[in-house]
Amino acid sequence: MSQDRKETPKPSHILVDNFVTGPDQKIWSLKRVEDSRIIHTIIDGRSALGISIQPGDKASHGTERAEISEKSDIQLPLNTDASYNFSILLPPDFSKTDNRLVLAQWKEVTTEDKSPFMSLRYVSGEMFFQINSDNDKQKFPISNDVLGRWMNLGVRYKISESGTGVCVVIADNREVINYSGAIGYRDSSENRTYFKMGLYRDAINESQTAYFANFRRHINFGI
């Protein structure tokens, strides 16, 4: 690592947030969401975090966002074998518009701000993962039948400074991605990645709400 890069603190081996009263503020930064857009509720017996977005929320360059993000002191260094588990529910009346909508994203801190190296998206009624690298982006369909029910996701990945890595995604006990190759970027500036979830979209004149539950992050040893 070059000496001008910041050292990332060693993160906790396991993080858990069941959103019993809202987001755990030892884990999450709330800078990317309006205060009134977060609610705590119970859905199908699960304690859930509702995140809503309305036109104009945190607007920037034609985009809008309502996201919670891992705080800097728990973010993961590159070359970490990490697993994320969480559940997501989109209401039955959630719109199926042809508009970019990112529901969860894993970002790498790079010299210039770039797209997430991995993201969960919902566009035109389809839920899918997208993997980005320096010269490519790849789409991995998950399902066209996701509204009105909980989807349980498990994501395991490891990326390196060389812009390569591995990724495995399990959706409702079904493996939907088992990938090895180009992932992430070669111009990492701070040797770290971080996770966000909520709603990040191209601006539209419409309100949307997504629900999240059972968040868990842990560090593996083995990839």
C-alpha positions in Angstrom: 0.0 0.0 0.0 1.3 3.4 -0.9 2.1 5.7 2.1 -0.4 8.4 1.1 -3.3 6.0 1.5 -5.3 6.0 4.7 -5.1 3.0 6.9 -8.5 1.4 7.5 -9.2 0.4 11.1 -9.7 -3.4 11.6 -13.4 -3.9 11.5 -15.5 -6.0 13.8 -15.7 -9.7 12.8 -19.5 -9.7 13.1 -22.1 -6.9 12.8 -25.8 -7.5 13.3 -28.8 -5.1 13.1 -32.3 -6.3 13.4 -33.7 -2.8 13.3 -35.6 -3.3 16.5 -36.1 0.4 17.0 -34.5 1.8 13.8 -31.0 1.8 12.4 -28.1 1.1 14.8 -26.2 4.4 14.7 -23.0 2.7 15.7 -23.2 1.0 12.3 -25.0 3.4 10.0 -24.4 6.9 8.8 -27.7 8.7 8.1 -26.2 11.6 6.0 -27.7 10.3 2.8 -31.3 10.2 3.9 -33.8 12.8 5.1 -34.7 12.4 8.8 -38.4 11.9 8.1 -37.9 9.1 5.6 -37.0 6.3 8.0 -39.6 4.3 9.9 -39.6 1.3 12.1 -42.4 -1.3 11.6 -43.3 -5.0 11.9 -44.0 -6.9 8.7 -44.9 -10.6 8.8 -43.5 -10.8 12.3 -40.2 -9.3 11.3 -38.8 -6.1 12.7 -38.2 -3.9 9.6 -36.7 -0.7 8.6 -38.7 1.3 6.1 -36.8 3.8 3.9 -38.9 6.1 1.7 -37.9 8.6 -1.0 -39.7 11.5 -2.4 -39.0 13.8 -5.4 -36.1 16.0 -4.6 -34.6 14.1 -1.7 -30.8 14.6 -1.5 -30.9 15.6 -5.2 -27.6 15.8 -7.2 -27.0 15.8 -10.9 -30.3 14.3 -11.9 -30.4 11.7 -9.1 -32.2 11.3 -5.8 -31.3 9.2 -2.8 -32.5 7.9 0.6 -29.8 5.5 1.9 -28.1 4.4 5.0 -24.3 3.8 4.7 -21.7 1.9 6.8 -19.8 4.3 9.0 -16.2 4.9 8.1 -14.7 3.2 11.1 -16.3 -0.2 10.3 -15.6 -0.2 6.5 -13.8 -3.1 5.1 -10.3 -3.2 3.6 -9.7 -4.6 0.1 -8.9 -8.4 0.1 -11.4 -9.0 2.9 -13.5 -12.2 2.5 -16.8 -10.7 3.5 -20.4 -11.9 3.7 -23.6 -9.8 3.9 -27.0 -11.1 4.7 -30.2 -9.0 4.7 -33.9 -9.3 3.7 -35.7 -6.8 1.4 -39.4 -6.3 0.7 -40.9 -4.1 -2.0 -44.6 -3.4 -1.5 -47.2 -5.0 -3.9 -47.9 -1.5 -5.4 -44.2 -0.7 -5.9 -43.9 0.9 -9.4 -42.3 -1.0 -12.3 -41.0 2.0 -14.1 -38.1 1.9 -16.5 -35.9 4.0 -14.3 -32.6 3.2 -12.7 -33.1 2.2 -9.1 -30.3 0.9 -6.8 -31.5 -0.8 -3.6 -28.1 -2.0 -2.2 -24.6 -1.2 -3.3 -21.0 -2.0 -2.5 -18.6 0.8 -3.3 -14.8 1.0 -3.5 -13.1 4.3 -2.6 -11.3 5.3 -5.8 -9.4 8.3 -7.1 -12.6 9.4 -9.0 -16.1 8.5 -7.9 -17.2 5.5 -9.8 -20.2 3.2 -10.0 -20.5 0.5 -7.3 -18.5 -2.6 -8.0 -21.6 -4.6 -7.0 -25.2 -3.6 -6.7 -28.8 -4.8 -6.3 -31.1 -3.1 -8.7 -34.8 -3.1 -9.7 -35.8 -1.8 -13.1 -39.0 -2.4 -15.2 -40.2 -5.0 -12.7 -36.9 -7.0 -12.7 -34.6 -7.5 -9.7 -31.0 -8.1 -10.7 -27.4 -7.8 -9.6 -24.8 -5.8 -11.5 -21.1 -6.2 -11.3 -18.9 -3.4 -12.5 -15.2 -3.2 -13.3 -12.8 -0.9 -15.1 -13.9 -1.9 -18.6 -17.2 -3.8 -18.2 -20.5 -4.2 -16.4 -22.4 -7.4 -16.2 -26.1 -8.1 -15.3 -27.2 -11.1 -13.4 -31.1 -11.5 -13.3 -32.6 -12.7 -10.0 -36.4 -12.6 -10.4 -39.4 -10.8 -12.0 -41.6 -11.9 -9.1 -40.4 -9.9 -6.1 -43.2 -7.6 -5.0 -45.2 -8.1 -1.8 -42.8 -10.7 -0.3 -39.6 -10.9 1.6 -36.5 -11.8 -0.4 -33.6 -13.2 1.7 -30.2 -12.4 0.3 -26.7 -13.7 1.0 -23.7 -12.0 -0.7 -20.1 -13.1 -0.3 -17.3 -11.4 -2.1 -13.6 -10.6 -2.1 -11.9 -8.0 -4.3 -8.3 -6.9 -4.8 -6.3 -3.9 -5.9 -5.9 -5.5 -9.3 -9.6 -5.1 -10.2 -10.3 -8.8 -9.9 -12.2 -10.9 -7.4 -15.0 -13.3 -6.6 -18.6 -13.0 -5.8 -21.3 -15.5 -4.8 -25.0 -14.5 -4.3 -27.7 -16.6 -2.8 -31.4 -15.4 -3.2 -34.0 -17.3 -1.3 -31.7 -20.3 -0.9 -30.9 -20.4 -4.7 -27.5 -19.5 -6.0 -27.9 -16.8 -8.6 -24.2 -15.7 -9.0 -21.0 -17.6 -8.8 -18.5 -15.3 -10.4 -14.8 -14.9 -10.7 -13.0 -12.3 -12.8 -13.0 -8.6 -13.3 -14.7 -6.8 -10.4 -13.9 -3.4 -8.9 -11.2 -0.9 -10.0 -7.5 -0.5 -10.2 -7.3 3.0 -8.8 -8.3 2.4 -5.2 -7.3 5.5 -3.2 -8.0 4.4 0.4 -7.9 0.6 0.3 -11.5 0.2 1.5 -15.0 -0.7 0.5 -18.3 0.2 2.0 -22.0 -0.8 1.8 -25.1 1.2 1.4 -28.8 0.3 1.2 -32.0 2.2 0.6 -33.1 3.9 -2.6 -30.8 5.6 -5.1 -32.4 6.5 -8.4 -32.6 8.8 -11.4 -35.0 11.6 -10.5 -38.7 10.9 -11.0 -41.9 12.5 -9.8 -43.0 9.7 -7.6 -42.6 8.4 -4.0 -41.3 4.9 -3.2 -40.7 2.9 -0.1 -38.5 -0.3 0.5 -38.2 -2.3 3.6 -35.1 -4.0 5.0 -34.7 -6.6 7.8 -32.2 -9.0 9.4 -28.9 -7.3 8.5 -25.8 -9.3 9.2 -22.2 -8.8 8.1 -19.3 -11.1 8.9 -15.8 -11.7 7.9 -14.9 -15.2 6.5 -11.5 -16.9 6.2 -11.0 -18.9 3.1 -11.6 -17.4 -0.3 
